[in-house]
Amino acid sequence: MISPKLRTAIESIRPMLDQNLAATLNAQAAGQPRRALSLGSLDDVVLHYGLIRGSAELVLRRKGLIAFASDHGVAAEAGTDGQARTAGAVRQFLRGGSAAQVLCRHAGIEPLLVNVGLSGEEEPGGLNFPIAPGTANIVTGAAMSAEQANAALEIGLQLAAEAAARFDVAGLAQIGAGGSIAAAALLSAMSGRDSADTTPHNPGDSGAGHASAVQCTRTAVTRHQAEAASSFGNLRSLGGLDIAAMTGFLLGAARHRLPVVIDGFVAGVAAVVARAMAPDSLDTMIFSHRQPSAAHAFLLQFLSVEPLLSLRISEADGFGAALAIQTLESAILLHREITDLSGAV
């Protein structure tokens, strides 16, 4: 059962749609010296951003990218050294060598890594809220206890409140090998689709590796089907410390009207859980990109959302979110600054 703090947050979330504000923002765009809707999806995302912020005065200066990190016991089940892979990705992110970090440096985006369940030594430079030394293996048992799941959700809530005071927009990403299997299991349980449809098959994955991941996902969903009666039960049994923390972050962001740019598949599944807990929380989310994976395409379809970018990006760890934040900033600048000078002397 979710904690009283989570329940209070969920009950405070309201729809973001304001017809009068939408009309004002559309009128601003229509008054510019360009064809109506000539900027396509850029106009749409500006409108979405304004509705989330609840203002026609569009400002986007303070930008953040928050990556939640955890180990997953299911990675070993799938035949990979998950801890080593996760540690390498965390180290690269914190030392500025990842693709996402390159974009962050040049776009003025502040990157933060939040450790909620890494099993190795803590790397300097991250925010450490370790709940457990890794998420448990969902094939053999529940991902988390109820206490651990609530703790992760509440950490996400807390960080969202802090981010809302610090940023105008925040990207949301995940780092942790095995996280995509946990996310696929959650998506399968919550959508009713078979694991073959919800398990990503990214470029570079071997056929045997993907088959193993599908089998792990299917076994986990079958094992924990008694928990499928509630979104919290699904999250606790099939998710992960990182996915739970991201879910809490999304609920907190909706409470504080902080626009969140969702990066890729695992963060997208956190969006599925947040929507199940508080349907109006989806209003706060902007989806960064479409990954070249049928599972990610299904996820977007399940949520009935359209991503901002479609560039065949499979790079993880926040790269798509950082790129989409840059695109969003450009769209807002265009909305504010295109001026008709045809009558100037």
URWOKA-V955020 format. One record per backbone hydrogen bond with DSSP energy under -1.0 kcal/mol. NH is the residue of the N-H (numbers start at 1). CO is the residue of the C=O. E is the energy in kcal/mol with one decimal. If there is no record, write none. Layout:
# URWOKA-V955020
nh = <NH | NH>
co = <CO | CO>
e = <E | E>
This chain:
# URWOKA-V955020
nh = <7 | 8 | 9 | 10 | 11 | 13 | 22 | 23 | 24 | 25 | 26 | 27 | 28 | 29 | 30 | 31 | 32 | 34 | 38 | 40 | 42 | 44 | 45 | 46 | 47 | 48 | 49 | 50 | 51 | 52 | 53 | 54 | 55 | 58 | 64 | 65 | 66 | 67 | 68 | 69 | 70 | 71 | 73 | 75 | 78 | 79 | 80 | 82 | 85 | 86 | 87 | 88 | 89 | 90 | 91 | 92 | 93 | 94 | 95 | 96 | 97 | 102 | 103 | 104 | 105 | 106 | 107 | 109 | 110 | 112 | 114 | 115 | 116 | 117 | 126 | 127 | 129 | 131 | 134 | 135 | 136 | 141 | 144 | 149 | 150 | 151 | 152 | 153 | 154 | 155 | 156 | 157 | 158 | 159 | 160 | 161 | 162 | 163 | 164 | 165 | 167 | 168 | 169 | 170 | 171 | 172 | 173 | 175 | 179 | 182 | 183 | 184 | 185 | 186 | 187 | 188 | 189 | 190 | 191 | 192 | 197 | 199 | 205 | 210 | 211 | 212 | 213 | 214 | 215 | 216 | 217 | 218 | 219 | 220 | 221 | 222 | 223 | 224 | 225 | 227 | 228 | 230 | 234 | 235 | 236 | 237 | 238 | 239 | 244 | 245 | 246 | 247 | 248 | 249 | 250 | 251 | 252 | 253 | 254 | 255 | 256 | 258 | 260 | 261 | 262 | 263 | 268 | 269 | 270 | 271 | 272 | 273 | 274 | 275 | 276 | 277 | 278 | 281 | 282 | 283 | 284 | 285 | 286 | 288 | 290 | 293 | 297 | 298 | 299 | 300 | 301 | 302 | 303 | 305 | 308 | 309 | 319 | 322 | 323 | 324 | 325 | 326 | 327 | 328 | 329 | 330 | 331 | 332 | 333 | 334 | 335 | 336 | 337 | 338 | 344>
co = <3 | 4 | 5 | 6 | 7 | 10 | 18 | 19 | 20 | 21 | 22 | 23 | 24 | 25 | 26 | 27 | 29 | 32 | 35 | 37 | 39 | 40 | 41 | 42 | 43 | 44 | 45 | 46 | 47 | 48 | 49 | 50 | 50 | 56 | 169 | 110 | 171 | 112 | 173 | 114 | 175 | 117 | 135 | 72 | 74 | 76 | 75 | 80 | 81 | 82 | 83 | 84 | 85 | 86 | 87 | 88 | 89 | 90 | 91 | 93 | 92 | 98 | 99 | 100 | 101 | 102 | 103 | 104 | 63 | 65 | 67 | 127 | 69 | 69 | 123 | 113 | 115 | 116 | 132 | 71 | 143 | 137 | 236 | 145 | 146 | 147 | 148 | 149 | 150 | 151 | 152 | 153 | 154 | 155 | 156 | 157 | 158 | 159 | 160 | 161 | 163 | 62 | 62 | 259 | 64 | 261 | 66 | 68 | 176 | 178 | 179 | 180 | 181 | 182 | 183 | 184 | 185 | 186 | 187 | 188 | 194 | 195 | 202 | 206 | 207 | 208 | 209 | 210 | 211 | 212 | 213 | 214 | 215 | 216 | 217 | 218 | 219 | 220 | 222 | 224 | 225 | 227 | 230 | 231 | 232 | 233 | 234 | 235 | 240 | 241 | 242 | 243 | 244 | 245 | 246 | 247 | 248 | 249 | 250 | 251 | 252 | 253 | 284 | 170 | 286 | 172 | 264 | 265 | 266 | 267 | 268 | 269 | 270 | 271 | 272 | 273 | 274 | 278 | 279 | 280 | 281 | 282 | 260 | 262 | 309 | 291 | 293 | 294 | 295 | 296 | 297 | 298 | 299 | 300 | 287 | 288 | 316 | 318 | 319 | 320 | 321 | 322 | 323 | 324 | 325 | 326 | 327 | 328 | 329 | 330 | 331 | 332 | 333 | 334 | 341>
e = <-2.4 | -2.5 | -1.9 | -2.7 | -2.4 | -1.3 | -2.7 | -2.2 | -2.0 | -2.6 | -2.4 | -2.2 | -2.1 | -1.8 | -2.5 | -1.7 | -1.4 | -2.4 | -1.9 | -1.6 | -2.2 | -1.2 | -2.4 | -1.7 | -2.2 | -2.4 | -2.5 | -2.5 | -2.2 | -2.2 | -2.4 | -1.5 | -1.7 | -1.1 | -1.8 | -2.5 | -2.8 | -2.9 | -2.5 | -3.0 | -1.6 | -2.3 | -2.5 | -1.6 | -1.6 | -1.6 | -2.1 | -1.7 | -2.0 | -2.9 | -2.6 | -2.2 | -2.1 | -2.8 | -2.4 | -2.3 | -2.2 | -2.7 | -2.0 | -1.2 | -2.5 | -1.8 | -1.8 | -2.4 | -2.5 | -1.6 | -1.9 | -2.0 | -2.9 | -3.1 | -3.1 | -3.1 | -2.2 | -1.1 | -1.1 | -3.3 | -3.1 | -1.9 | -2.5 | -2.9 | -2.0 | -1.6 | -2.1 | -2.5 | -2.3 | -2.2 | -2.4 | -2.4 | -2.5 | -2.0 | -2.1 | -2.1 | -2.5 | -2.6 | -2.1 | -2.0 | -1.9 | -2.6 | -2.5 | -1.0 | -3.2 | -3.5 | -1.4 | -2.1 | -3.0 | -2.8 | -2.5 | -2.5 | -2.0 | -2.0 | -2.5 | -2.2 | -2.4 | -2.2 | -2.7 | -2.5 | -2.5 | -2.4 | -1.7 | -2.1 | -1.8 | -1.5 | -2.2 | -2.4 | -2.3 | -2.2 | -2.0 | -2.6 | -2.2 | -2.4 | -2.5 | -2.7 | -2.6 | -2.4 | -2.4 | -2.2 | -2.4 | -1.9 | -1.1 | -1.9 | -1.2 | -1.4 | -2.2 | -2.5 | -2.8 | -2.1 | -2.7 | -1.7 | -2.7 | -2.1 | -2.5 | -2.2 | -2.4 | -2.3 | -2.4 | -2.1 | -2.6 | -2.8 | -2.1 | -1.9 | -1.7 | -2.5 | -2.2 | -2.4 | -2.8 | -2.1 | -1.3 | -1.9 | -1.7 | -1.5 | -1.4 | -2.1 | -2.6 | -2.6 | -1.9 | -2.0 | -2.8 | -2.5 | -1.3 | -1.3 | -1.5 | -1.7 | -3.0 | -2.4 | -1.3 | -2.5 | -2.1 | -2.3 | -2.2 | -2.3 | -2.1 | -3.0 | -1.8 | -2.2 | -2.7 | -1.9 | -1.1 | -2.5 | -2.3 | -2.3 | -2.3 | -1.8 | -1.9 | -2.9 | -2.5 | -2.2 | -2.4 | -2.2 | -2.2 | -2.3 | -2.2 | -2.2 | -2.5 | -1.7 | -1.8>
